Amino acid sequence: MKTINGIPALGLGTYPLKGNDAYYAVRMAIELGYRHIDTAQMYGNEVEVGKAIKDCGIARQELFIVTKVHPHNLGSDHFLESTEKSIANLGGPVDLLLIHWPPADSEISSTVDRLMLAKQSGFTKAIGVSNFTPRMLRDAHARSGGEIICNQVEFHPLLDQSELLSTAKQLGIVLEAFSPLARGAALWADPVQEISLRLNRPASEIVLRWIMQQGVIPIPMTSKPENAKSNLAALEFELSADDMHAISAIGDRDGRIVHTDWMTGRWDS
């Protein structure tokens, strides 16, 4: 599978799966050929994801595992301790460690310093951030000396993230797309439905392909084998420039489906 900044171009998201649901979804995905698995401290499923990784029969070096530090653990008292616990849950160092949300106090520098220390301590091979705005991303990139390789954000046709994508590309940072189907809402947009019918492909494949062709890595969540197979099929075709433009025209700056009160007014900073 193609990689961007060393990250496989399609991954499996695991939120909000818990317990056996998380375990079997990860096992299923790996058996189908997924090698990129995304989890987080906040999801409460690292133990099950780690067990699935251990039991899957695939060499660990063939997998790309991502986890994220909970916002409550960004302070100096908990960052490394919580990361060490995540590593224990997942059976060893991860391939990519992210700050899940920017610190509420806007103290990005010290948080990035702790993230870099986690890498230096051998907890992760690479580091990144999540839900960072263009300004925050530039600040984090500068503070890390260019070590930030990824920003995981909400990204789908209903939300215009063109400014953030442009900033990320300028910095050599890849965007990962959570909620890439907008929890199903993106599938019903008129251009997506028209292209789906014309190409005889599911609407989900059309949306995922639109994301991939922008150099963004989608991480859709599914526990259903038929959906997981279909998602992989989005790697196998291309959309025309006209189709890409038609889907991009749907986007709205206010099209978010994931909100936090404290980020209100800061998304475009």
ABEGO torsion letter per residue (X at the ends): XBBBGGBBABBBBAOABBEAAAAAAAAAAAAAGBABBBBBAAAGAAAAAAAAAAAAGBBAAABBBBBBBBAAAABAAAAAAAAAAAAAAAGEBBABBBBABBBAAGBAAAAAAAAAAAAAAGABABBBBBGBBAAAAAAAAAAAGGABABBBBBBBAABBAAAAAAAAAAAGBBBBBBGAAGGGAAAABAAAAAAAAAAGBBAAAAAAAAAAAAGBBBBBBBABAAAAAAAAAAAABBBBAAAAAAAAAABBAAABABBBAAABGAAAX
